[in-house]
Each structure stands twice: as C-alpha cells, then as structure tokens.
Amino acid sequence: MRQNLGGDFGTEVADRFLDLYRSVVGDEGGYHPYWDLLDAADSVPDLGPPVDAEDAASLLRFDDYVASVLARLSG
C-alpha cells in the first residue's frame, strides 16, 4: 500500500498512511521499513522506461519513496 501511494501521490501521502495505520493498530503493529524496501525491490523488474511525462513523474516519486525508506532504515 505504501509503495503504491508513494509512487502515485508522493512520499508524504505514504507516510500519512503509515501514521494513520499506527494510530489504529498502535506502534506495535509490526511495521519495519525493511518490508517497504523489500516490496520496492520486488517491483524493480516490472519498471520499464517512462513513456510519457506522467510515467517519468511516477518514477521520480518512486525514487523519492525508496530514498525515504532507506533513510528510515539508517535513522
């Protein structure tokens, strides 16, 4: 879910979803950024070259999302 939100709407929306998720299930809900990174890595083979401006923008949002996940792992 977070990856789809990050690619379609940006990292801020994906992070807001995580905040809402945690508010419902609590901080012990089992979230770890490793799973976000694994999901993103699993999607890389399906990514093709952008064919239009929206594809290019989506790819940039995906890159930003992955960078934010890596920052969570190292932070």
N, CA, C and O atoms as CSV, one atom per row, in Angstrom:
chain,resi,resn,atom,element,x,y,z
A,1,MET,N,N,0.830,-1.181,0.000
A,1,MET,CA,C,0.000,0.000,0.000
A,1,MET,C,C,0.880,1.253,0.000
A,1,MET,O,O,0.662,2.176,-0.784
A,2,ARG,N,N,1.880,1.270,0.891
A,2,ARG,CA,C,2.734,2.455,0.965
A,2,ARG,C,C,3.472,2.694,-0.345
A,2,ARG,O,O,3.625,3.841,-0.765
A,3,GLN,N,N,3.925,1.642,-0.986
A,3,GLN,CA,C,4.640,1.827,-2.250
A,3,GLN,C,C,3.715,2.403,-3.312
A,3,GLN,O,O,4.108,3.311,-4.045
A,4,ASN,N,N,2.509,1.896,-3.404
A,4,ASN,CA,C,1.554,2.422,-4.386
A,4,ASN,C,C,1.247,3.888,-4.107
A,4,ASN,O,O,1.222,4.708,-5.025
A,5,LEU,N,N,1.016,4.213,-2.852
A,5,LEU,CA,C,0.748,5.608,-2.500
A,5,LEU,C,C,1.959,6.482,-2.801
A,5,LEU,O,O,1.816,7.585,-3.327
A,6,GLY,N,N,3.145,5.994,-2.470
A,6,GLY,CA,C,4.359,6.764,-2.727
A,6,GLY,C,C,4.577,7.033,-4.209
A,6,GLY,O,O,4.940,8.143,-4.597
A,7,GLY,N,N,4.356,6.014,-5.037
A,7,GLY,CA,C,4.544,6.187,-6.474
A,7,GLY,C,C,3.470,7.031,-7.122
A,7,GLY,O,O,3.745,7.789,-8.052
A,8,ASP,N,N,2.237,6.904,-6.633
A,8,ASP,CA,C,1.130,7.640,-7.251
A,8,ASP,C,C,0.971,9.062,-6.725
A,8,ASP,O,O,0.628,9.974,-7.478
A,9,PHE,N,N,1.223,9.247,-5.429
A,9,PHE,CA,C,0.905,10.534,-4.810
A,9,PHE,C,C,2.074,11.188,-4.073
A,9,PHE,O,O,1.990,12.362,-3.711
A,10,GLY,N,N,3.149,10.458,-3.847
A,10,GLY,CA,C,4.309,11.023,-3.176
A,10,GLY,C,C,4.523,10.428,-1.787
A,10,GLY,O,O,3.622,9.839,-1.189
A,11,THR,N,N,5.726,10.601,-1.308
A,11,THR,CA,C,6.150,10.043,-0.031
A,11,THR,C,C,5.314,10.566,1.132
A,11,THR,O,O,5.037,9.829,2.079
A,12,GLU,N,N,4.911,11.830,1.067
A,12,GLU,CA,C,4.133,12.409,2.170
A,12,GLU,C,C,2.826,11.648,2.381
A,12,GLU,O,O,2.411,11.423,3.518
A,13,VAL,N,N,2.182,11.254,1.286
A,13,VAL,CA,C,0.929,10.514,1.400
A,13,VAL,C,C,1.186,9.118,1.969
A,13,VAL,O,O,0.419,8.636,2.802
A,14,ALA,N,N,2.252,8.477,1.527
A,14,ALA,CA,C,2.605,7.160,2.061
A,14,ALA,C,C,2.916,7.248,3.554
A,14,ALA,O,O,2.524,6.368,4.322
A,15,ASP,N,N,3.607,8.288,3.963
A,15,ASP,CA,C,3.924,8.467,5.379
A,15,ASP,C,C,2.670,8.769,6.194
A,15,ASP,O,O,2.548,8.326,7.337
A,16,ARG,N,N,1.748,9.513,5.614
A,16,ARG,CA,C,0.492,9.811,6.310
A,16,ARG,C,C,-0.303,8.521,6.509
A,16,ARG,O,O,-0.907,8.317,7.562
A,17,PHE,N,N,-0.303,7.655,5.501
A,17,PHE,CA,C,-0.967,6.365,5.634
A,17,PHE,C,C,-0.356,5.573,6.788
A,17,PHE,O,O,-1.083,4.989,7.591
A,18,LEU,N,N,0.975,5.550,6.873
A,18,LEU,CA,C,1.640,4.844,7.965
A,18,LEU,C,C,1.250,5.433,9.317
A,18,LEU,O,O,1.005,4.692,10.269
A,19,ASP,N,N,1.190,6.749,9.406
A,19,ASP,CA,C,0.769,7.392,10.661
A,19,ASP,C,C,-0.650,6.963,11.047
A,19,ASP,O,O,-0.917,6.651,12.207
A,20,LEU,N,N,-1.549,6.951,10.072
A,20,LEU,CA,C,-2.930,6.535,10.337
A,20,LEU,C,C,-2.998,5.061,10.727
A,20,LEU,O,O,-3.738,4.684,11.635
A,21,TYR,N,N,-2.227,4.242,10.040
A,21,TYR,CA,C,-2.161,2.815,10.363
A,21,TYR,C,C,-1.701,2.620,11.803
A,21,TYR,O,O,-2.301,1.861,12.565
A,22,ARG,N,N,-0.641,3.309,12.156
A,22,ARG,CA,C,-0.120,3.182,13.523
A,22,ARG,C,C,-1.104,3.703,14.555
A,22,ARG,O,O,-1.152,3.182,15.669
A,23,SER,N,N,-1.887,4.713,14.217
A,23,SER,CA,C,-2.863,5.233,15.171
A,23,SER,C,C,-3.987,4.227,15.419
A,23,SER,O,O,-4.619,4.235,16.475
A,24,VAL,N,N,-4.228,3.362,14.433
A,24,VAL,CA,C,-5.267,2.342,14.582
A,24,VAL,C,C,-4.737,1.100,15.304
A,24,VAL,O,O,-5.379,0.596,16.226
A,25,VAL,N,N,-3.573,0.609,14.887
A,25,VAL,CA,C,-3.061,-0.646,15.447
A,25,VAL,C,C,-2.021,-0.440,16.544
A,25,VAL,O,O,-1.640,-1.391,17.226
A,26,GLY,N,N,-1.566,0.791,16.713
A,26,GLY,CA,C,-0.539,1.072,17.709
A,26,GLY,C,C,0.856,0.897,17.141
A,26,GLY,O,O,1.033,0.353,16.051
A,27,ASP,N,N,1.834,1.359,17.882
A,27,ASP,CA,C,3.220,1.276,17.420
A,27,ASP,C,C,3.725,-0.160,17.339
A,27,ASP,O,O,4.726,-0.434,16.677
A,28,GLU,N,N,3.044,-1.058,18.002
A,28,GLU,CA,C,3.454,-2.465,17.981
A,28,GLU,C,C,2.831,-3.210,16.805
A,28,GLU,O,O,2.761,-4.438,16.821
A,29,GLY,N,N,2.380,-2.485,15.793
A,29,GLY,CA,C,1.691,-3.090,14.663
A,29,GLY,C,C,2.557,-3.886,13.727
A,29,GLY,O,O,2.062,-4.389,12.719
A,30,GLY,N,N,3.828,-4.020,14.021
A,30,GLY,CA,C,4.688,-4.850,13.205
A,30,GLY,C,C,5.347,-4.142,12.038
A,30,GLY,O,O,5.950,-4.797,11.187
A,31,TYR,N,N,5.248,-2.814,11.974
A,31,TYR,CA,C,5.872,-2.102,10.850
A,31,TYR,C,C,7.388,-2.085,11.011
A,31,TYR,O,O,7.909,-1.816,12.094
A,32,HIS,N,N,8.073,-2.373,9.932
A,32,HIS,CA,C,9.523,-2.181,9.845
A,32,HIS,C,C,9.836,-1.770,8.411
A,32,HIS,O,O,9.305,-2.366,7.474
A,33,PRO,N,N,10.691,-0.759,8.221
A,33,PRO,CA,C,10.979,-0.280,6.861
A,33,PRO,C,C,11.581,-1.336,5.946
A,33,PRO,O,O,11.529,-1.198,4.724
A,34,TYR,N,N,12.146,-2.379,6.518
A,34,TYR,CA,C,12.679,-3.468,5.698
A,34,TYR,C,C,11.628,-3.976,4.714
A,34,TYR,O,O,11.939,-4.232,3.551
A,35,TRP,N,N,10.385,-4.123,5.177
A,35,TRP,CA,C,9.328,-4.671,4.329
A,35,TRP,C,C,8.967,-3.711,3.199
A,35,TRP,O,O,8.638,-4.148,2.096
A,36,ASP,N,N,9.025,-2.414,3.466
A,36,ASP,CA,C,8.805,-1.432,2.392
A,36,ASP,C,C,9.902,-1.547,1.342
A,36,ASP,O,O,9.631,-1.497,0.142
A,37,LEU,N,N,11.138,-1.701,1.799
A,37,LEU,CA,C,12.262,-1.798,0.874
A,37,LEU,C,C,12.186,-3.096,0.067
A,37,LEU,O,O,12.459,-3.099,-1.133
A,38,LEU,N,N,11.817,-4.188,0.719
A,38,LEU,CA,C,11.674,-5.456,0.014
A,38,LEU,C,C,10.592,-5.364,-1.059
A,38,LEU,O,O,10.771,-5.855,-2.174
A,39,ASP,N,N,9.484,-4.740,-0.724
A,39,ASP,CA,C,8.396,-4.556,-1.682
A,39,ASP,C,C,8.855,-3.717,-2.870
A,39,ASP,O,O,8.548,-4.036,-4.019
A,40,ALA,N,N,9.585,-2.655,-2.592
A,40,ALA,CA,C,10.088,-1.800,-3.674
A,40,ALA,C,C,11.074,-2.553,-4.559
A,40,ALA,O,O,11.008,-2.460,-5.784
A,41,ALA,N,N,11.990,-3.300,-3.942
A,41,ALA,CA,C,12.971,-4.064,-4.722
A,41,ALA,C,C,12.283,-5.097,-5.600
A,41,ALA,O,O,12.714,-5.348,-6.725
A,42,ASP,N,N,11.216,-5.697,-5.089
A,42,ASP,CA,C,10.470,-6.687,-5.846
A,42,ASP,C,C,9.802,-6.068,-7.073
A,42,ASP,O,O,9.540,-6.769,-8.050
A,43,SER,N,N,9.527,-4.784,-7.034
A,43,SER,CA,C,8.858,-4.102,-8.141
A,43,SER,C,C,9.805,-3.643,-9.241
A,43,SER,O,O,9.367,-3.364,-10.357
A,44,VAL,N,N,11.084,-3.562,-8.942
A,44,VAL,CA,C,12.041,-3.014,-9.915
A,44,VAL,C,C,12.006,-3.747,-11.252
A,44,VAL,O,O,12.025,-3.087,-12.290
A,45,PRO,N,N,11.955,-5.088,-11.281
A,45,PRO,CA,C,11.926,-5.751,-12.595
A,45,PRO,C,C,10.709,-5.373,-13.455
A,45,PRO,O,O,10.755,-5.476,-14.680
A,46,ASP,N,N,9.638,-4.942,-12.811
A,46,ASP,CA,C,8.435,-4.568,-13.554
A,46,ASP,C,C,8.469,-3.138,-14.072
A,46,ASP,O,O,7.636,-2.749,-14.891
A,47,LEU,N,N,9.428,-2.359,-13.597
A,47,LEU,CA,C,9.518,-0.969,-14.041
A,47,LEU,C,C,10.130,-0.921,-15.431
A,47,LEU,O,O,11.168,-1.530,-15.689
A,48,GLY,N,N,9.494,-0.212,-16.295
A,48,GLY,CA,C,10.036,-0.021,-17.625
A,48,GLY,C,C,10.461,1.427,-17.793
A,48,GLY,O,O,10.256,2.246,-16.897
A,49,PRO,N,N,11.045,1.742,-18.919
A,49,PRO,CA,C,11.395,3.137,-19.155
A,49,PRO,C,C,10.126,3.976,-19.268
A,49,PRO,O,O,9.117,3.515,-19.802
A,50,PRO,N,N,10.179,5.189,-18.772
A,50,PRO,CA,C,8.980,6.038,-18.868
A,50,PRO,C,C,8.635,6.338,-20.321
A,50,PRO,O,O,9.506,6.627,-21.141
A,51,VAL,N,N,7.330,6.261,-20.618
A,51,VAL,CA,C,6.886,6.519,-21.990
A,51,VAL,C,C,6.261,7.895,-22.148
A,51,VAL,O,O,6.062,8.370,-23.266
A,52,ASP,N,N,5.950,8.538,-21.020
A,52,ASP,CA,C,5.394,9.883,-21.094
A,52,ASP,C,C,5.756,10.631,-19.804
A,52,ASP,O,O,6.430,10.094,-18.926
A,53,ALA,N,N,5.301,11.859,-19.716
A,53,ALA,CA,C,5.660,12.707,-18.573
A,53,ALA,C,C,5.116,12.150,-17.261
A,53,ALA,O,O,5.782,12.245,-16.231
A,54,GLU,N,N,3.921,11.574,-17.283
A,54,GLU,CA,C,3.355,11.003,-16.050
A,54,GLU,C,C,4.153,9.799,-15.581
A,54,GLU,O,O,4.367,9.628,-14.381
A,55,ASP,N,N,4.597,8.957,-16.517
A,55,ASP,CA,C,5.456,7.829,-16.150
A,55,ASP,C,C,6.753,8.321,-15.523
A,55,ASP,O,O,7.216,7.761,-14.529
A,56,ALA,N,N,7.336,9.358,-16.094
A,56,ALA,CA,C,8.578,9.910,-15.567
A,56,ALA,C,C,8.362,10.481,-14.163
A,56,ALA,O,O,9.192,10.288,-13.274
A,57,ALA,N,N,7.249,11.180,-13.973
A,57,ALA,CA,C,6.942,11.744,-12.654
A,57,ALA,C,C,6.710,10.634,-11.637
A,57,ALA,O,O,7.149,10.745,-10.492
A,58,SER,N,N,6.028,9.569,-12.039
A,58,SER,CA,C,5.778,8.444,-11.144
A,58,SER,C,C,7.087,7.770,-10.747
A,58,SER,O,O,7.263,7.382,-9.592
A,59,LEU,N,N,7.994,7.632,-11.691
A,59,LEU,CA,C,9.293,7.033,-11.404
A,59,LEU,C,C,10.090,7.893,-10.422
A,59,LEU,O,O,10.754,7.368,-9.529
A,60,LEU,N,N,10.023,9.204,-10.588
A,60,LEU,CA,C,10.701,10.102,-9.636
A,60,LEU,C,C,10.083,9.992,-8.249
A,60,LEU,O,O,10.804,9.997,-7.251
A,61,ARG,N,N,8.767,9.892,-8.171
A,61,ARG,CA,C,8.109,9.710,-6.867
A,61,ARG,C,C,8.521,8.381,-6.246
A,61,ARG,O,O,8.742,8.302,-5.038
A,62,PHE,N,N,8.625,7.336,-7.065
A,62,PHE,CA,C,9.083,6.032,-6.581
A,62,PHE,C,C,10.498,6.151,-6.020
A,62,PHE,O,O,10.782,5.632,-4.940
A,63,ASP,N,N,11.378,6.824,-6.741
A,63,ASP,CA,C,12.759,7.024,-6.271
A,63,ASP,C,C,12.781,7.771,-4.938
A,63,ASP,O,O,13.523,7.399,-4.029
A,64,ASP,N,N,11.976,8.813,-4.821
A,64,ASP,CA,C,11.901,9.569,-3.566
A,64,ASP,C,C,11.398,8.694,-2.425
A,64,ASP,O,O,11.897,8.767,-1.302
A,65,TYR,N,N,10.405,7.869,-2.729
A,65,TYR,CA,C,9.852,6.965,-1.720
A,65,TYR,C,C,10.930,5.987,-1.235
A,65,TYR,O,O,11.097,5.794,-0.030
A,66,VAL,N,N,11.653,5.378,-2.166
A,66,VAL,CA,C,12.710,4.426,-1.789
A,66,VAL,C,C,13.783,5.128,-0.961
A,66,VAL,O,O,14.282,4.563,0.013
A,67,ALA,N,N,14.136,6.336,-1.335
A,67,ALA,CA,C,15.126,7.092,-0.547
A,67,ALA,C,C,14.620,7.340,0.876
A,67,ALA,O,O,15.393,7.278,1.833
A,68,SER,N,N,13.332,7.619,1.010
A,68,SER,CA,C,12.785,7.861,2.349
A,68,SER,C,C,12.783,6.584,3.180
A,68,SER,O,O,13.002,6.633,4.391
A,69,VAL,N,N,12.536,5.439,2.541
A,69,VAL,CA,C,12.582,4.157,3.251
A,69,VAL,C,C,14.009,3.860,3.698
A,69,VAL,O,O,14.230,3.423,4.828
A,70,LEU,N,N,14.967,4.093,2.821
A,70,LEU,CA,C,16.370,3.879,3.202
A,70,LEU,C,C,16.761,4.783,4.366
A,70,LEU,O,O,17.512,4.372,5.250
A,71,ALA,N,N,16.258,5.999,4.367
A,71,ALA,CA,C,16.545,6.919,5.481
A,71,ALA,C,C,15.961,6.390,6.788
A,71,ALA,O,O,16.572,6.546,7.845
A,72,ARG,N,N,14.791,5.769,6.727
A,72,ARG,CA,C,14.184,5.176,7.933
A,72,ARG,C,C,15.050,4.036,8.457
A,72,ARG,O,O,15.196,3.870,9.668
A,73,LEU,N,N,15.620,3.258,7.553
A,73,LEU,CA,C,16.475,2.134,7.961
A,73,LEU,C,C,17.755,2.613,8.645
A,73,LEU,O,O,18.222,2.010,9.611
A,74,SER,N,N,18.302,3.692,8.136
A,74,SER,CA,C,19.573,4.170,8.675
A,74,SER,C,C,19.373,5.149,9.837
A,74,SER,O,O,20.329,5.487,10.536
A,75,GLY,N,N,18.145,5.598,10.041
A,75,GLY,CA,C,17.900,6.602,11.061
A,75,GLY,C,C,17.413,6.007,12.310
A,75,GLY,O,O,17.156,6.724,13.277
